[in-house]
C-alpha cells in the first residue's frame, strides 16, 4: 500500500503543487486562471505541475469546449492521513492530554502556594 502512495507524496513534496491544491480547495478553476496565479513560472511549467497532480489523482480535469476545468480530489490526501497520520493520532492525543493535566495541576499548586503566603 505504501508504494501506491508514492505518487501522492511526490506531488505533495513541491511547494508550487501544494499552492495549486490550495487554489483548487476554494473551487474548480480553469487552467488559465491557475497559470495567471504563478507569474514566476511559464505556462508550460504550471502545466507540468498540473500533470504531476493529475497522475497522483489529486486533480481532476474536465474539458468544456476550449476550456480545461481543474478540481481538487482530496481522497488521496485522506488515504495518506489514514495510513500515516492516523496511527499516531491516539499517541499524540494522550501525550497532549498529559501535558495539559500537568500544566493545570502546576497552576493549581501555584495558586494554593500564593494563598498560603498571603
C-alpha positions as YAML, in Angstrom:
chain: A
units: angstrom
residues:
- id: 1
  name: UNK
  ca: [0.00, 0.00, 0.00]
- id: 2
  name: UNK
  ca: [2.85, 2.43, 0.77]
- id: 3
  name: UNK
  ca: [4.10, 2.15, -2.83]
- id: 4
  name: UNK
  ca: [0.64, 3.16, -4.06]
- id: 5
  name: UNK
  ca: [1.02, 6.41, -2.14]
- id: 6
  name: UNK
  ca: [4.42, 7.32, -3.64]
- id: 7
  name: UNK
  ca: [2.96, 9.46, -6.48]
- id: 8
  name: UNK
  ca: [0.89, 11.37, -3.93]
- id: 9
  name: UNK
  ca: [3.93, 12.05, -1.71]
- id: 10
  name: UNK
  ca: [5.89, 13.14, -4.78]
- id: 11
  name: UNK
  ca: [3.12, 15.51, -5.82]
- id: 12
  name: UNK
  ca: [2.81, 16.98, -2.32]
- id: 13
  name: UNK
  ca: [6.58, 17.42, -1.94]
- id: 14
  name: UNK
  ca: [6.67, 20.52, -4.16]
- id: 15
  name: UNK
  ca: [5.52, 23.89, -2.73]
- id: 16
  name: UNK
  ca: [4.15, 25.07, -6.08]
- id: 17
  name: UNK
  ca: [1.94, 21.99, -6.37]
- id: 18
  name: UNK
  ca: [0.72, 22.47, -2.82]
- id: 19
  name: UNK
  ca: [-0.13, 26.07, -3.70]
- id: 20
  name: UNK
  ca: [-2.09, 24.87, -6.74]
- id: 21
  name: UNK
  ca: [-4.03, 22.50, -4.46]
- id: 22
  name: UNK
  ca: [-4.73, 25.40, -2.11]
- id: 23
  name: UNK
  ca: [-6.17, 27.38, -5.03]
- id: 24
  name: UNK
  ca: [-8.38, 24.46, -6.02]
- id: 25
  name: UNK
  ca: [-9.58, 23.99, -2.45]
- id: 26
  name: UNK
  ca: [-11.64, 27.14, -2.96]
- id: 27
  name: UNK
  ca: [-13.32, 25.61, -6.01]
- id: 28
  name: UNK
  ca: [-12.68, 24.46, -9.58]
- id: 29
  name: UNK
  ca: [-10.60, 26.74, -11.79]
- id: 30
  name: UNK
  ca: [-9.71, 26.94, -15.44]
- id: 31
  name: UNK
  ca: [-6.12, 26.15, -16.30]
- id: 32
  name: UNK
  ca: [-5.64, 29.75, -17.47]
- id: 33
  name: UNK
  ca: [-6.75, 31.05, -14.06]
- id: 34
  name: UNK
  ca: [-4.20, 28.82, -12.35]
- id: 35
  name: UNK
  ca: [-1.42, 29.85, -14.75]
- id: 36
  name: UNK
  ca: [-2.20, 33.52, -14.07]
- id: 37
  name: UNK
  ca: [-1.52, 32.97, -10.34]
- id: 38
  name: UNK
  ca: [2.08, 31.90, -10.99]
- id: 39
  name: UNK
  ca: [3.71, 34.82, -12.77]
- id: 40
  name: UNK
  ca: [7.19, 33.50, -11.94]
- id: 41
  name: UNK
  ca: [6.54, 30.32, -13.98]
- id: 42
  name: UNK
  ca: [5.86, 29.72, -17.63]
- id: 43
  name: UNK
  ca: [2.55, 28.28, -18.75]
- id: 44
  name: UNK
  ca: [4.42, 25.09, -19.64]
- id: 45
  name: UNK
  ca: [5.88, 24.91, -16.11]
- id: 46
  name: UNK
  ca: [2.46, 25.21, -14.48]
- id: 47
  name: UNK
  ca: [1.08, 22.60, -16.88]
- id: 48
  name: UNK
  ca: [3.84, 20.17, -15.83]
- id: 49
  name: UNK
  ca: [2.88, 20.69, -12.18]
- id: 50
  name: UNK
  ca: [-0.77, 20.04, -13.04]
- id: 51
  name: UNK
  ca: [0.24, 16.84, -14.87]
- id: 52
  name: UNK
  ca: [2.01, 15.55, -11.74]
- id: 53
  name: UNK
  ca: [-1.07, 16.36, -9.65]
- id: 54
  name: UNK
  ca: [-3.33, 14.58, -12.17]
- id: 55
  name: UNK
  ca: [-1.10, 11.49, -12.22]
- id: 56
  name: UNK
  ca: [-1.31, 11.35, -8.42]
- id: 57
  name: UNK
  ca: [-5.09, 11.62, -8.63]
- id: 58
  name: UNK
  ca: [-5.13, 14.87, -6.69]
- id: 59
  name: UNK
  ca: [-6.61, 16.90, -9.55]
- id: 60
  name: UNK
  ca: [-9.41, 16.01, -11.94]
- id: 61
  name: UNK
  ca: [-9.64, 17.87, -15.23]
- id: 62
  name: UNK
  ca: [-12.69, 18.05, -17.46]
- id: 63
  name: UNK
  ca: [-12.89, 19.73, -20.82]
- id: 64
  name: UNK
  ca: [-15.71, 22.15, -21.61]
- id: 65
  name: UNK
  ca: [-15.34, 23.46, -25.13]
- id: 66
  name: UNK
  ca: [-11.90, 25.01, -25.28]
- id: 67
  name: UNK
  ca: [-11.55, 25.30, -21.51]
- id: 68
  name: UNK
  ca: [-10.00, 22.84, -19.10]
- id: 69
  name: UNK
  ca: [-11.63, 22.94, -15.67]
- id: 70
  name: UNK
  ca: [-9.48, 21.60, -12.82]
- id: 71
  name: UNK
  ca: [-10.87, 20.49, -9.48]
- id: 72
  name: UNK
  ca: [-9.38, 19.11, -6.30]
- id: 73
  name: UNK
  ca: [-9.75, 15.46, -5.40]
- id: 74
  name: UNK
  ca: [-8.94, 15.18, -1.69]
- id: 75
  name: UNK
  ca: [-9.43, 11.39, -1.50]
- id: 76
  name: UNK
  ca: [-5.70, 10.60, -1.96]
- id: 77
  name: UNK
  ca: [-4.85, 13.00, 0.86]
- id: 78
  name: UNK
  ca: [-7.35, 11.15, 3.05]
- id: 79
  name: UNK
  ca: [-5.51, 7.90, 2.22]
- id: 80
  name: UNK
  ca: [-2.26, 9.43, 3.48]
- id: 81
  name: UNK
  ca: [-4.00, 10.67, 6.58]
- id: 82
  name: UNK
  ca: [-5.41, 7.24, 7.37]
- id: 83
  name: UNK
  ca: [-2.21, 5.35, 6.52]
- id: 84
  name: UNK
  ca: [0.41, 7.55, 8.18]
- id: 85
  name: UNK
  ca: [-1.06, 10.15, 10.47]
- id: 86
  name: UNK
  ca: [-3.95, 8.14, 11.90]
- id: 87
  name: UNK
  ca: [-1.53, 5.69, 13.53]
- id: 88
  name: UNK
  ca: [0.00, 8.43, 15.64]
- id: 89
  name: UNK
  ca: [-3.18, 10.32, 16.45]
- id: 90
  name: UNK
  ca: [-4.01, 8.37, 19.61]
- id: 91
  name: UNK
  ca: [-0.43, 8.59, 20.88]
- id: 92
  name: UNK
  ca: [-0.26, 12.37, 20.47]
- id: 93
  name: UNK
  ca: [-3.76, 12.88, 21.86]
- id: 94
  name: UNK
  ca: [-2.77, 11.02, 25.04]
- id: 95
  name: UNK
  ca: [0.55, 12.86, 25.27]
- id: 96
  name: UNK
  ca: [-1.07, 16.26, 24.87]
- id: 97
  name: UNK
  ca: [-3.71, 15.35, 27.44]
- id: 98
  name: UNK
  ca: [-0.97, 14.50, 29.96]
- id: 99
  name: UNK
  ca: [0.82, 17.79, 29.25]
- id: 100
  name: UNK
  ca: [-2.44, 19.69, 29.77]
- id: 101
  name: UNK
  ca: [-3.18, 17.89, 33.04]
- id: 102
  name: UNK
  ca: [0.36, 18.52, 34.27]
- id: 103
  name: UNK
  ca: [0.18, 22.22, 33.44]
- id: 104
  name: UNK
  ca: [-3.20, 22.57, 35.11]
- id: 105
  name: UNK
  ca: [-2.05, 20.83, 38.28]
- id: 106
  name: UNK
  ca: [1.02, 23.10, 38.46]
- id: 107
  name: UNK
  ca: [-1.21, 26.16, 38.09]
- id: 108
  name: UNK
  ca: [-3.47, 24.97, 40.90]
- id: 109
  name: UNK
  ca: [-0.45, 24.27, 43.13]
- id: 110
  name: UNK
  ca: [0.97, 27.76, 42.49]
- id: 111
  name: UNK
  ca: [-2.37, 29.39, 43.34]
- id: 112
  name: UNK
  ca: [-2.56, 27.44, 46.63]
- id: 113
  name: UNK
  ca: [1.03, 28.43, 47.43]
- id: 114
  name: UNK
  ca: [0.24, 32.14, 46.87]
- id: 115
  name: UNK
  ca: [-2.84, 31.92, 49.12]
- id: 116
  name: UNK
  ca: [-0.80, 30.42, 51.97]
- id: 117
  name: UNK
  ca: [1.74, 33.29, 51.76]
- id: 118
  name: UNK
  ca: [-0.95, 35.96, 51.87]
...
